[in-house]
Amino acid sequence: MKANLQLIIIASALVSACGNVEKKNEAKAPNPLQVVIEVYDITKSTDTYAILTEVHVEKTYYGMGQNGGGKFYGLHIMTNSLKQEPITGDIPVLEQLPIKGNAYQQANRTKRNKQLAAEFENGKEAFMRSVSGKLIVPKSHDFSDLKNALELARKILENPMYHNYVKKLLIISDMENDLPPNQGIDPMEPVHFASDVKVFLVRPSDRVKLAELIPGSDYSVYTTIDDAINGMFHK
């Protein structure tokens, strides 16, 4: 009798363990953290198109939050792109619980999801205050130091801190390297981004050869900022 009871206990433990494994398998693995850099051309040569707005910055916040969250950087292409401090912001993950269980459990999960969404929205307000006003500025510079802006982005993306992050680079520019004193396209040494960096380009000029500027890069070209942001997060 005692032996039978022990067998029943062991069998129950095995069933419980199997159930826990199944529950773990059902849980969706979290998205990896992301590091996203937006490089915005603020020179006069692009002052009639590819204009960054607060709506675009908000879309970036939502896109990152819905895909794991992470670190945001903003950079400018300007007359001397070395003379800038990166604009930074932290974006939390938008957590949402699956709606399942009995009616009481579903109601509690729905309530908790509303709280999580409200916390995420509060984070957006703080992010916009710290990023938007610094990144969105008039396109007033006469020359485009593209090389140094891209080198700054490359160094950030190569930081060992971001080794396991998903890396995305949005470049809003005609991609023309135009240095003082004369206006025109100046020769530029290529910038080599790592193979795990996905590059998204908005309105590059037909006068430049992207394969020579960023050789080996995994890049996509878009005509609007909205399309590029959608491509970054909703492919």
N, C-alpha and C positions, 0 to 999 in steps of 0.2 A: 504493500500500500504506500509505504514511504517512498519507494523507488518510483512508483507511478506518479506520485505528487511532484517529485523532482523533475521528471520528464515533462510534466505539464508546465511547470515554471520555466524550464529551459525553452520549451516550444513557444511559450508566450513571449519570452524575451526576444527570441529570434524574429517573431512576427513583428514585434514593436520596432526592432532595429531595422527590419526591411522597410517598414512604413516610414521611418525617419529618413532613410536613404532616398525613398521615392519623393518625399517632400523636399529634400535638398535638391534633387534633380529637377524638380518642378520650378524651383526658384530661378529667376532670370539673372544671369551674371551681369554685374554692373558694367556700364560702359567705361572704358579707360578715360583717364583725365586727358584734357586737351591743352595745348598751348597754341594760341592763335595770334598772329601778328597782322595788323592792317597797316600798310604803307600807303600814305596819301600824298599825292603830288599837289603842292600848293604853289605852283608856278603859273605865270600868266599864260603860258602856252596851252594850258588846259582849263582856262577859266570859263569856257562856255559849255563844258560837258563834264560828265563824271563828277558831279557835285555830291559830296558826302553830306548826309543829313542826319538828324537825330533818329529818324525812323530806321535808317540803316544801322545805326549803333544799337538800337533796341533789338532789331532782328538778330544781330550778332549775339546779344545777351541771351535771347530766347533760344537761339540755335545751339549755343554752347551749353546752356542749362539743361536742355532736353537731351543732350548727348554726352553727359558725363561731367559737365562743368570743367573748370580749370583756370588757366592764367591767360589774360589778355594783355597784348602790348600794342601801342600805337606809335608809329613813326611818321616823319614827314620827309618828302623829297623837296629840297629847297636849295638856295644858292650855295650854302655850305652845310651839307647834311651831317657833318661831324659835330656841329655846334647845337646839339639837342640832347635832352634827357628823355629816354623812353617814357611814354605815358602808360601806366599800368593799372590793372584792375583785376580783382578776383571774382570769378563767377561760380556760384554754388550750383550743385546739381538740383534739378527739379525732381524731387522724389514724389511718387504717387503710389499708393498701395492698391493692389488688385482688389476689386469689389467681389468678394466671395463669402461663403458661409451662410448662416441663417439671417433672417431679416434684421435681428438686433446687431449682429456682427457687421453686416453690410452698412447699416446706418452709422455705426461707429467709424468704419473705414471712410465712408463718405465725408463725415465730419472732419476726420483727421486730414484727409486730402485737401479740404478747403483751407485748413490751417497751414498746411505745407505750401499751398499755392500762394497764400497771403504772405508768408515769410519770404518766398521767392520774389514776389512783387516788391516787397520792402527792400530786398537786396538790389533790385533793378534801380530803384531811386538813388541809392547810394552810389551805384556803379555809374549812372548817368552823370551825377554831380562831379565825380572824380575824373571822368574820361571825356565826355561829350564836348564840354567847353574848351578843352585843351586840344582835342584832335580836330574839331571842325573850326577852322580859321579861314580868313579870306585868302584867295590865291593871288598873292601880291609879289611873289619873288620873280626876278628877271631870269634867273638861270636854274638849271636842274642838275644837281649833284646826285645823279642816280647811283653811281658806283658806291659811294660811302653809305648811302641809305640802305642799299642791299647788303653791304658788308656788316652793318649793324644788326640787321635782321638775321643774317647767317650766324653771327656770334651768339646771339640770344638762343637760337634754335639748337646750337651745338653745346649749350650749357649741360653738363652731366646731370643736373637736377631734372632735366626733361627727357632723360634717356628712354623711359617707358611711356612717355606721353604720345598721343596722336598730334602730329605737327602740321599746321596749316598756315599758309602765307598768302594773304590777299594784297595784290599790288594794283592800286588805282592810279594809272599813269600812262602816258604815251610811250614810256620806256626809252625816251631820248636823253642821252647824257649830254648836257649842254653847259659847258663851263665858261666862266669869264675869260677874256674880256669880250669875245665876239660870240654872237648868237649863231647857232647851228648845231649839228650833231658832231660831237667830239669822240674820238676813239676811246674805247673802254675795255679794260681787262675783264675777262669773264668772271662771273661769281659762281662758285660751285656749291650748290646746296646738297645736303645728304640725300640719299635715295629714299629715305622715309619721310621727306618733306613734300607735301602736295601744294603746288603753286596755282593760284587763281588770278588771272590777269583781266583787267577791265580796260578796254579801248587802247591797246598798244598800237603804235603807229605802224603803217605799212612800210615805213622807211627803215625799220630796224629788223634785224634777224635775231629772233628770240633764241634760236638754237645756238647762236654764237654768244649771246649775252649770258644765258643761264644754261650752259651745256649739260646734258644728261638729266635735266630736271623733269619731273612728272608735272606738266602744266596743262591748264585748260584756259581757253580764251572766251571772254563774254563781252557783250555790247553794253550791258547795264550792271550797275552795282547790285541791284535786286537779284538779278539772275545769278550773279557770282555767289552771293550769300546763300541763295537757295541751293546752288551746286555744292557749296561747302558742307551743308548739313543735311540735305535731303536727297542725296543720290541713292 
